[in-house]
Amino acid sequence: MASYEAVIGLETHVQLNTASKIFCSCKADSWEDGPNGNICPVCTGLPGVLPVLNQAVVEKAALLAAAMGAELQSVSYFDRKNYFYPDLPKGYQISQYDEPLARGGGMDLPTGDSQVRRVSIHKLHLEEDAGKTVNRDDGSRLIDFNRCGVPLVEMVTGPDLRSAEEAAQYLIRLRQLLRWLGVSEADMEKGHLRADANVSIREVGSNVLNTKTEIKNVNSIDSLRTAIETEIERQTKSVENGEAIQPWTLGWDENSGTLRKMRSKETEADYRYFREPDLLPVVLDDAWRGKILSSLPELPLARLTRFTTQYGLPEYDADILSSERALSDYFEASVKAYGGDPKRVSNWLMNDVLAMLNELSTSADQLKLTSEYLADILKLMDTNTINTPTGKSLLQKVQESGKSPGDIVQSEGLAQVSDEGALRKMAEEIVAANPDQVASYRGGKVTLIGWFVGQLMARTKGKADPNAAQRIMQELLKQ
């Protein structure tokens, strides 16, 4: 029996986070607005109106294109894509066809075992979004035009992905990049990032591109993974049974976890593209291009690599710390302020600060516990001014109050008790008050040392030097 492999390409639509829509002044993000509460004559296509291009849309799209390694075009054009859906009020969508904003480029996708798959970009272009059709239980359909005119970047990959998991990882990396650049919120549940998957199969070792199907209506990365796996399984069974694959467009039903046929897949000829007569060409001259590219930051995979080489971090740490730009910047600022071992900073970030971020549902740049304050806490522990438990409690105290660690230590008397005379006196009182435990320890139950040290820590309200506490207790118990 033949072995088959999947051939997958993704068509992603990215909603740019501009304040207004692409061709009018209506608010771009209408997620919380009521139906048809954020529309105007331009985005609903009333007779006699003229679109005006939003400059910020071009700049954000060009920044994304540059980050994907695409070639920005000096001149690009808008076109009319003609089709008739109830939620497309003009009867056409303003998009780009044969002269898009950018061409080429791609993304390097780590696939495990130090392997990287190059996912190419066939085309990257601008377009406006359509509205939304709501199907009701009684069989009626309602139309919401709020999304009409929302600015989108469409990116079409080459047929370079080989599994549902690779497709999911590509979306994860793309979402990371969009947020890193600050061009989109990339929230799939709110429609900021949408993906359609083109799926076909072929015998392993073949270079033939067979008939593909398109999967639509997927609103999460997990659903995309499951939908592709389901379609690969269906196509494999069909081919093994001698059935031909039909070029269907399939809809994913989130509730039932099944695919259903929507229609035959359209071709580009079905859309009858022609130049948009109401818009001038987009001319990206050298000055404008230079301004846009000057804001291009170091990209996530480059920063991950630098974290392993410059700071000596394990790849696991570097991957987590470069997952978000704000967290990545926070780490570097903390290392600079601390001046000590970067791995120590990494440990505290990954074990304690990340837990705080998750609990507060915020980003690192919003914390009152600034990178400078985190460095101060580490320095206080390094100089034995405070112990580790106090350091951990200081994280929360600083976040809640916004006060500096040093001020809190002074005002609350949190400095570590390192006076061995005082510690020894308290330890002697504990030993004298607990003869049964002392006998058990001296009889061989040496694990009781933790209990004795705990008693001493409690006496000092957690401020005793743990190493001194344990050493003093062991000396007394051995007498």
BELRA-V621232 format. One record per residue. N is the residue number from 0. RES is the residue in three letters. SS is DSSP state (2 for helix, 1 for strand, 0 for the rest). Layout:
[[N & RES & SS] [N & RES & SS]]
//
This chain:
[[0 & MET & 0] [1 & ALA & 0] [2 & SER & 0] [3 & TYR & 1] [4 & GLU & 1] [5 & ALA & 1] [6 & VAL & 1] [7 & ILE & 1] [8 & GLY & 1] [9 & LEU & 1] [10 & GLU & 1] [11 & THR & 1] [12 & HIS & 1] [13 & VAL & 1] [14 & GLN & 1] [15 & LEU & 0] [16 & ASN & 0] [17 & THR & 0] [18 & ALA & 0] [19 & SER & 1] [20 & LYS & 0] [21 & ILE & 0] [22 & PHE & 0] [23 & CYS & 0] [24 & SER & 0] [25 & CYS & 0] [26 & LYS & 1] [27 & ALA & 0] [28 & ASP & 0] [29 & SER & 0] [30 & TRP & 0] [31 & GLU & 0] [32 & ASP & 0] [33 & GLY & 0] [34 & PRO & 0] [35 & ASN & 0] [36 & GLY & 0] [37 & ASN & 0] [38 & ILE & 0] [39 & CYS & 0] [40 & PRO & 0] [41 & VAL & 0] [42 & CYS & 0] [43 & THR & 0] [44 & GLY & 0] [45 & LEU & 0] [46 & PRO & 0] [47 & GLY & 0] [48 & VAL & 0] [49 & LEU & 0] [50 & PRO & 0] [51 & VAL & 0] [52 & LEU & 0] [53 & ASN & 0] [54 & GLN & 2] [55 & ALA & 2] [56 & VAL & 2] [57 & VAL & 2] [58 & GLU & 2] [59 & LYS & 2] [60 & ALA & 2] [61 & ALA & 2] [62 & LEU & 2] [63 & LEU & 2] [64 & ALA & 2] [65 & ALA & 2] [66 & ALA & 2] [67 & MET & 0] [68 & GLY & 0] [69 & ALA & 0] [70 & GLU & 1] [71 & LEU & 1] [72 & GLN & 0] [73 & SER & 0] [74 & VAL & 1] [75 & SER & 1] [76 & TYR & 0] [77 & PHE & 0] [78 & ASP & 1] [79 & ARG & 1] [80 & LYS & 1] [81 & ASN & 1] [82 & TYR & 0] [83 & PHE & 0] [84 & TYR & 0] [85 & PRO & 0] [86 & ASP & 0] [87 & LEU & 0] [88 & PRO & 0] [89 & LYS & 0] [90 & GLY & 0] [91 & TYR & 1] [92 & GLN & 1] [93 & ILE & 1] [94 & SER & 1] [95 & GLN & 0] [96 & TYR & 0] [97 & ASP & 0] [98 & GLU & 0] [99 & PRO & 0] [100 & LEU & 0] [101 & ALA & 1] [102 & ARG & 1] [103 & GLY & 0] [104 & GLY & 0] [105 & GLY & 1] [106 & MET & 1] [107 & ASP & 1] [108 & LEU & 1] [109 & PRO & 1] [110 & THR & 1] [111 & GLY & 1] [112 & ASP & 0] [113 & SER & 0] [114 & GLN & 1] [115 & VAL & 1] [116 & ARG & 1] [117 & ARG & 1] [118 & VAL & 1] [119 & SER & 1] [120 & ILE & 1] [121 & HIS & 1] [122 & LYS & 1] [123 & LEU & 1] [124 & HIS & 1] [125 & LEU & 1] [126 & GLU & 1] [127 & GLU & 1] [128 & ASP & 0] [129 & ALA & 0] [130 & GLY & 0] [131 & LYS & 1] [132 & THR & 1] [133 & VAL & 1] [134 & ASN & 1] [135 & ARG & 0] [136 & ASP & 0] [137 & ASP & 0] [138 & GLY & 0] [139 & SER & 0] [140 & ARG & 1] [141 & LEU & 1] [142 & ILE & 1] [143 & ASP & 1] [144 & PHE & 0] [145 & ASN & 0] [146 & ARG & 0] [147 & CYS & 0] [148 & GLY & 0] [149 & VAL & 0] [150 & PRO & 1] [151 & LEU & 1] [152 & VAL & 1] [153 & GLU & 1] [154 & MET & 1] [155 & VAL & 1] [156 & THR & 1] [157 & GLY & 0] [158 & PRO & 0] [159 & ASP & 0] [160 & LEU & 1] [161 & ARG & 0] [162 & SER & 0] [163 & ALA & 2] [164 & GLU & 2] [165 & GLU & 2] [166 & ALA & 2] [167 & ALA & 2] [168 & GLN & 2] [169 & TYR & 2] [170 & LEU & 2] [171 & ILE & 2] [172 & ARG & 2] [173 & LEU & 2] [174 & ARG & 2] [175 & GLN & 2] [176 & LEU & 2] [177 & LEU & 2] [178 & ARG & 2] [179 & TRP & 2] [180 & LEU & 2] [181 & GLY & 0] [182 & VAL & 0] [183 & SER & 0] [184 & GLU & 0] [185 & ALA & 0] [186 & ASP & 0] [187 & MET & 2] [188 & GLU & 2] [189 & LYS & 2] [190 & GLY & 0] [191 & HIS & 0] [192 & LEU & 1] [193 & ARG & 1] [194 & ALA & 1] [195 & ASP & 1] [196 & ALA & 1] [197 & ASN & 1] [198 & VAL & 1] [199 & SER & 1] [200 & ILE & 1] [201 & ARG & 1] [202 & GLU & 1] [203 & VAL & 0] [204 & GLY & 0] [205 & SER & 0] [206 & ASN & 0] [207 & VAL & 0] [208 & LEU & 0] [209 & ASN & 0] [210 & THR & 0] [211 & LYS & 0] [212 & THR & 1] [213 & GLU & 1] [214 & ILE & 1] [215 & LYS & 1] [216 & ASN & 0] [217 & VAL & 0] [218 & ASN & 0] [219 & SER & 0] [220 & ILE & 2] [221 & ASP & 2] [222 & SER & 2] [223 & LEU & 2] [224 & ARG & 2] [225 & THR & 2] [226 & ALA & 2] [227 & ILE & 2] [228 & GLU & 2] [229 & THR & 2] [230 & GLU & 2] [231 & ILE & 2] [232 & GLU & 2] [233 & ARG & 2] [234 & GLN & 2] [235 & THR & 2] [236 & LYS & 2] [237 & SER & 2] [238 & VAL & 2] [239 & GLU & 2] [240 & ASN & 0] [241 & GLY & 0] [242 & GLU & 0] [243 & ALA & 0] [244 & ILE & 0] [245 & GLN & 0] [246 & PRO & 0] [247 & TRP & 1] [248 & THR & 1] [249 & LEU & 1] [250 & GLY & 1] [251 & TRP & 1] [252 & ASP & 1] [253 & GLU & 0] [254 & ASN & 0] [255 & SER & 0] [256 & GLY & 0] [257 & THR & 1] [258 & LEU & 1] [259 & ARG & 1] [260 & LYS & 1] [261 & MET & 1] [262 & ARG & 1] [263 & SER & 1] [264 & LYS & 0] [265 & GLU & 0] [266 & THR & 0] [267 & GLU & 2] [268 & ALA & 2] [269 & ASP & 2] [270 & TYR & 2] [271 & ARG & 0] [272 & TYR & 0] [273 & PHE & 1] [274 & ARG & 1] [275 & GLU & 0] [276 & PRO & 0] [277 & ASP & 0] [278 & LEU & 0] [279 & LEU & 0] [280 & PRO & 0] [281 & VAL & 1] [282 & VAL & 1] [283 & LEU & 0] [284 & ASP & 0] [285 & ASP & 2] [286 & ALA & 2] [287 & TRP & 2] [288 & ARG & 2] [289 & GLY & 2] [290 & LYS & 2] [291 & ILE & 2] [292 & LEU & 2] [293 & SER & 0] [294 & SER & 0] [295 & LEU & 0] [296 & PRO & 0] [297 & GLU & 0] [298 & LEU & 0] [299 & PRO & 2] [300 & LEU & 2] [301 & ALA & 2] [302 & ARG & 2] [303 & LEU & 2] [304 & THR & 2] [305 & ARG & 2] [306 & PHE & 2] [307 & THR & 2] [308 & THR & 2] [309 & GLN & 2] [310 & TYR & 0] [311 & GLY & 0] [312 & LEU & 0] [313 & PRO & 0] [314 & GLU & 2] [315 & TYR & 2] [316 & ASP & 2] [317 & ALA & 2] [318 & ASP & 2] [319 & ILE & 2] [320 & LEU & 2] [321 & SER & 0] [322 & SER & 0] [323 & GLU & 0] [324 & ARG & 2] [325 & ALA & 2] [326 & LEU & 2] [327 & SER & 2] [328 & ASP & 2] [329 & TYR & 2] [330 & PHE & 2] [331 & GLU & 2] [332 & ALA & 2] [333 & SER & 2] [334 & VAL & 2] [335 & LYS & 2] [336 & ALA & 2] [337 & TYR & 2] [338 & GLY & 0] [339 & GLY & 0] [340 & ASP & 0] [341 & PRO & 2] [342 & LYS & 2] [343 & ARG & 2] [344 & VAL & 2] [345 & SER & 2] [346 & ASN & 2] [347 & TRP & 2] [348 & LEU & 2] [349 & MET & 2] [350 & ASN & 2] [351 & ASP & 2] [352 & VAL & 2] [353 & LEU & 2] [354 & ALA & 2] [355 & MET & 2] [356 & LEU & 2] [357 & ASN & 2] [358 & GLU & 2] [359 & LEU & 2] [360 & SER & 0] [361 & THR & 0] [362 & SER & 0] [363 & ALA & 2] [364 & ASP & 2] [365 & GLN & 2] [366 & LEU & 0] [367 & LYS & 0] [368 & LEU & 0] [369 & THR & 0] [370 & SER & 2] [371 & GLU & 2] [372 & TYR & 2] [373 & LEU & 2] [374 & ALA & 2] [375 & ASP & 2] [376 & ILE & 2] [377 & LEU & 2] [378 & LYS & 2] [379 & LEU & 2] [380 & MET & 2] [381 & ASP & 2] [382 & THR & 0] [383 & ASN & 0] [384 & THR & 0] [385 & ILE & 0] [386 & ASN & 0] [387 & THR & 2] [388 & PRO & 2] [389 & THR & 2] [390 & GLY & 2] [391 & LYS & 2] [392 & SER & 2] [393 & LEU & 2] [394 & LEU & 2] [395 & GLN & 2] [396 & LYS & 2] [397 & VAL & 2] [398 & GLN & 2] [399 & GLU & 2] [400 & SER & 2] [401 & GLY & 0] [402 & LYS & 0] [403 & SER & 0] [404 & PRO & 2] [405 & GLY & 2] [406 & ASP & 2] [407 & ILE & 2] [408 & VAL & 2] [409 & GLN & 2] [410 & SER & 2] [411 & GLU & 2] [412 & GLY & 0] [413 & LEU & 0] [414 & ALA & 0] [415 & GLN & 0] [416 & VAL & 1] [417 & SER & 0] [418 & ASP & 0] [419 & GLU & 2] [420 & GLY & 2] [421 & ALA & 2] [422 & LEU & 2] [423 & ARG & 2] [424 & LYS & 2] [425 & MET & 2] [426 & ALA & 2] [427 & GLU & 2] [428 & GLU & 2] [429 & ILE & 2] [430 & VAL & 2] [431 & ALA & 2] [432 & ALA & 2] [433 & ASN & 0] [434 & PRO & 2] [435 & ASP & 2] [436 & GLN & 2] [437 & VAL & 2] [438 & ALA & 2] [439 & SER & 2] [440 & TYR & 2] [441 & ARG & 2] [442 & GLY & 0] [443 & GLY & 0] [444 & LYS & 0] [445 & VAL & 2] [446 & THR & 2] [447 & LEU & 2] [448 & ILE & 2] [449 & GLY & 2] [450 & TRP & 2] [451 & PHE & 2] [452 & VAL & 2] [453 & GLY & 2] [454 & GLN & 2] [455 & LEU & 2] [456 & MET & 2] [457 & ALA & 2] [458 & ARG & 2] [459 & THR & 0] [460 & LYS & 0] [461 & GLY & 0] [462 & LYS & 0] [463 & ALA & 1] [464 & ASP & 0] [465 & PRO & 2] [466 & ASN & 2] [467 & ALA & 2] [468 & ALA & 2] [469 & GLN & 2] [470 & ARG & 2] [471 & ILE & 2] [472 & MET & 2] [473 & GLN & 2] [474 & GLU & 2] [475 & LEU & 2] [476 & LEU & 2] [477 & LYS & 2] [478 & GLN & 0]]
//
